[in-house]
Amino acid sequence: MKIIGTGSALPTKVVSNDMLAGFLDTSDEWITTRTGIATRRLLSDDNLGDLAIEAARNAVASSGVPIEEIDYIICSNVANNYVTPSLSTIIQGGIGDCACPCMDLNGACAGFIYAIDIAEALLKTDRARHVLIVCAEEPSKFCNWHQRETSVLFGDGAGAVMVTGGDNLIARRVTARSQKDVLYYKRPLESTPYDRQRDTSEPLVMNGKDVFRMAVQGSLGDINTLLKEGGLVPNDIDFYLLHQANLRIIKSIRESLNQPEDKFPCNLQRYGNTSSASIPILIDELAREGRLKPGALLMLSAFGAGFVTGGALLRW
């Protein structure tokens, strides 16, 4: 596969660390030194469906592919207001005259890489010519906003890419290892007369030390495996596009690979952790700024609840 179009959309509400310090026991210094985040975008007057549609439209427009020639829509989303219908079908209805199969997937923060894996399979088996991948997330709605440990980390947003057949994807890798208690968010379903136990809601729970360790180890494992498959060494990669979770995680991975800082572009300082949307938002920004030159080697790596990881080595 190859990427032929990119798009993104962000909420209009900008929330600074100082604004959070107005009601949380925290400060700008506490947040920035531990996470690298200065501001984030949070849904306020807007909604996730509209962001997803806007990002999708932008990706379609930049690709030049007519709406009616989209063969599949894959949406990565952890949770939103609709349990059903799927967010992908809402996107389909919002972008215009498109009548193609749609599916949602929950690959947590690695959902974009999981979607790439599925899209590649569709393209290689001639089930599709053009696949629209949209990652739309609102993790700010998962948190307890009286707890600084999680609420300061997240932002909302959507990123999208259009992919088609090609030989630009050199290698890919997705993994999962069941570690439920490390990072989870639980919400209740409707009760029935036959329930023997009551469902309860539980805001996002995160064991920070375990997440840090698993993220660094998982990402490095994927990156080194993909480099070996591609017959490459770390210096060959032009850009490492990592899940924008925490600047300290990214720094630890970068130092382990002994690579310069300019190979690891970041936007988490402005947007926070937007879950699976973080990498496609970053790709869209870099593409529109003209920083991704034809032939550039990109290493994508993401990690999240599950515990899942995903990596992709591709040529721009």
C-alpha positions, 0 to 999 in steps of 0.5 A: 500500500501507499498513502496518497492523502492525509487529513486531520481535525481538532477541537477549537477549545485550547486548554493550557496547563495553567487552566487545569491548575485552576481546579486540579492540584497541579501546575504547568511545571508539574505537567510539562516536566512529567509529560512534555504537554503544554496545551491540549484540544478538548471537545466542548461545543463540537463533537467527535463525529464532526471531527471525524468527518472533517478529517476524512473529507480533508484526506479524501480531498488531498488524495484526489480520489472521488468519493464514489471510488472509496471501497472501504472505510476503517475507523479506529475508535476506542469509545464514543456516544454511539455504541451502534451504529458504528462511527465509520458508518456515520463518517460514510454518511457525512462525506457524501455519495459513498456506498462502501463497507464500513467497520470500526476497530478498537486497537486502543492507541495502536489502532492506526497501525492495526487499520494499516494492517487490515487495509494492506490485506484488503489491497493485496487480495484485490478486495479494495483499491482505495481504503479510507482510514480514520482515527477519531478519539475523545480520551478526555471523556474517559478520565476522572477530572479530579485526578491529575495523573490521567486527566492532564495527559489527554486531548481529543482529535481525528486524523485520516489517510487514504491508501491505495495499492503500492509497494511503499509498505516495507514491513508491518507488525502488530502484537497483543498481550493480555494485561487488562489491569495495567490500563483500562476504562470501564463503563456500564451497559444497560441492566436486565432483570436477570443480572446477578451483578451490577455493572459499575462505571470506572474512569480510566485507570493507569499504572504509570510505571507499568505503562512506561516500561511496556511502552518502551519495551514494546516499541523498541521490540517492534522497531528492531524487528521491522528494521531487521525485516527491512535490512536496515539500521536505525540511522537509515530511518528519516523520521520515527513517528511515534504515538504521542503519549509522553515525551519521556517515553519518546525520549527513552526510545530515541536514546535507546536507538541512539538517534538525534532529536530531529528524527522524532517530530512531536506535536504532543506539546500542543495536543496531548495524547489523542490515542490512535489519532496521534500518528495520522494527525502528525503525518498530516501536519508533516505532509502539509508542511512539506517535511515528508519528501518522496522516498523518505523512510518512516518508522511508525510505532504505537502502543496502548491498552490491551497491552497492544503494540503496532509498527509499520516501516514505509517509504513516503 
